[in-house]
Amino acid sequence: MNSSPDRGRQTVRSYKAKAVEPISLLAKPDRESALETAGYNVFNLQSKDVYMDLLTDSGTGTMSDRQWAALQQGDESYAGSRSFQRLQKSVQDVMGFEHVVPTHQGRGAENVLYGVLVSEGETVLNNTHFDTTRAHIAAQGADPVDCPLTTSASTRFNGDMDLDRARNTVDKIGHELVPVIVLTITNNSMAGQPVSIQNTRDVAAFAAEINATFVIDACRFAENAAFVKRHEDEFTDATVAEIAREQLSYADAITMSGKKDALANIGGFAAMNDRTLFERAKQRATLYEGFPTYGGLAGRDLHAMAVGLREAVTSEYVFDRIDQVAELGGLLRNAGLPVYEPFGGHAVYANANELYHHIPRSEFPGQRLVCELYREGGVRTVELGQFAFPGTDRPDFVRFALPRRTYFREHLEHVAQTARRVISAADSTVGLTVTETPGMPELRHFSARLEPVSNAVESTAD
Ligand SMILES: *Cc1c(COP(=O)(O)O)cnc(C)c1O
C-alpha cells in the first residue's frame, strides 16, 4: 500500500481513543474576561479556560497504550538503568547512532553538545536556528548564522539550507572559525518545511570539506522522512524508517527533543558515533543534566521515548500526522484565512498582515489574531511575528500547532468555524498596545501584558 502512487496517504485514522480528557468551551463573556485577566497574552491563560490548545505540539501529544505500559516498566536506578538501555537500543535501531546522552529535553541536548563543540568567537551555520538553538550558540559566545533558501520559487523542500549562502559566509570568515554546521529537520522556524536528502548530502559534504562537525537537529526527523517519501523521487519505494536512517546517517551527531518525534511528554537526548565526542558530552551532561544513564529524567520517561521513537517511523503514525496538519490547513484556507503553503509537518501558519491590512505592524496584528481566535472559539494559538521577535522583518505569523494523536475532525472543523467568525469581523478589529514588559526583551511574548489600542472603538465594533 505504501509504495502506491499516493505514497503512504492514509485513508483511515490509525488509532482510536482509549482514555479521554474532558474539555469545555467557556461562554463567550467568560472567555472575554479570561482574555482581559490574561492581559491579551494567551500564555497567561489557565489551560482550563482553553477549549482547543494549539499553542504548541511540544510534549502535548497523546501517548499510545504501549507507551503507557512502558511507563510501568521504568527502572528508576540512578546508574545503569534498564530504561536507559531500552532507549539506547531504540536510538541505535531507529536513528543509527551508537552512543546516547539523555537530557531533560531538547535544549539540554543543545547545551551538552554545543557546550563541547563551540567556543567564543566562532560561527555556527544552520538552515534556520530554532530559538533555543540560537540561544545556546549565543550562550557559548558564538554567532548563529541562518542560511535558509532565498529563492522565491517555492519547492517541496523549502526547509533546505542555501549552500551558496553557507559557502559565502565561510569564505568571508574563514573555515577555522566554523566548527559546526547544523540542519534542522523539519525546519521549525521556516513553517515546519522539510529538508531533502539531497540537501542533507550536500551539506554533509560541505561540512566534511571545511572540517566542521555536521549536526542534525532531529526533533521532527520522522515527519521529515514522510515528506521525503512523498516528494523525493529517489525514495518513493523506501519505508519511512529506512529514509529516516538514511538521512540521519550523514550526520556526525544529533540533538533531539523527546517532546516532538519521540512522542513523549518530556525528555531529549544527544547522540553520536564518535567515542571521544561521547565522553566529552557525557561529562558536560553530568554537570548540567544528571548522571548519563538518566539525564535529568525518570526511568519511565526514558522508556516512553524508547517506545515512541519506534512508533514515530511507522507509516501508519506519521502519514496520519502530516495529513492531519494538511487537513487543518485546507479547512482554514477554505474558511478564507491566508495560510502559508505548502503546509509543514506540525503546524499551519496564518499571515495576520494579509488579514488585518489596516492594523500597523507596531500594533501587533498577529497577537490580535491570536486573541480573536481565543475570544471567538476558545482556540489557543501563538504569535510568531513582531510581538515574539521584536524587530524581525518576517510577516506576523500565527501558528496553529497540532498536538500529536489528540484532536479529531470535529475539533479541526471547530477551528475553521472560529476562523470564519474572526475573518468576518476583521475590518472592525483594532490593534494592541503593550502595557507591561518584562526585563528581557527576547522573552517578551511569554509574559508581557497588552490592551486594545482603543477600547472605545472596539466596543462599538462589537
Ligand atoms: C522544540 C525544539 C527544540 C528544543 O527542544 P525542547 O524539548 O523544547 O527543549 C530544538 N529544536 C527544534 C527544531 C525544536 O522544535
The ligand as an SDF file (V2000), in Angstrom:
LIG
                    3D

 15 15  0  0  0  0  0  0  0  0999 V2000
   11.4460   22.0050   20.3650 C   0  0  0  0  0  0  0  0  0  0  0  0
   12.6880   22.1820   19.5970 C   0  0  0  0  0  0  0  0  0  0  0  0
   13.9300   22.2870   20.2390 C   0  0  0  0  0  0  0  0  0  0  0  0
   14.0890   22.3410   21.7330 C   0  0  0  0  0  0  0  0  0  0  0  0
   13.5220   21.2360   22.3850 O   0  0  0  0  0  0  0  0  0  0  0  0
   12.8460   21.3770   23.8460 P   0  0  0  0  0  0  0  0  0  0  0  0
   12.4920   19.9750   24.1810 O   0  0  0  0  0  0  0  0  0  0  0  0
   11.6840   22.2810   23.7180 O   0  0  0  0  0  0  0  0  0  0  0  0
   13.8940   21.9400   24.7610 O   0  0  0  0  0  0  0  0  0  0  0  0
   15.0530   22.4120   19.4300 C   0  0  0  0  0  0  0  0  0  0  0  0
   14.9620   22.4290   18.0920 N   0  0  0  0  0  0  0  0  0  0  0  0
   13.7730   22.3290   17.4510 C   0  0  0  0  0  0  0  0  0  0  0  0
   13.7190   22.3540   15.9620 C   0  0  0  0  0  0  0  0  0  0  0  0
   12.6060   22.2040   18.1900 C   0  0  0  0  0  0  0  0  0  0  0  0
   11.4330   22.1270   17.5490 O   0  0  0  0  0  0  0  0  0  0  0  0
  1  2  1  0
  2  3  1  0
  2 14  2  0
  3  4  1  0
  3 10  2  0
  4  5  1  0
  5  6  1  0
  6  7  2  0
  6  8  1  0
  6  9  1  0
 10 11  1  0
 11 12  2  0
 12 13  1  0
 12 14  1  0
 14 15  1  0
M  END
$$$$
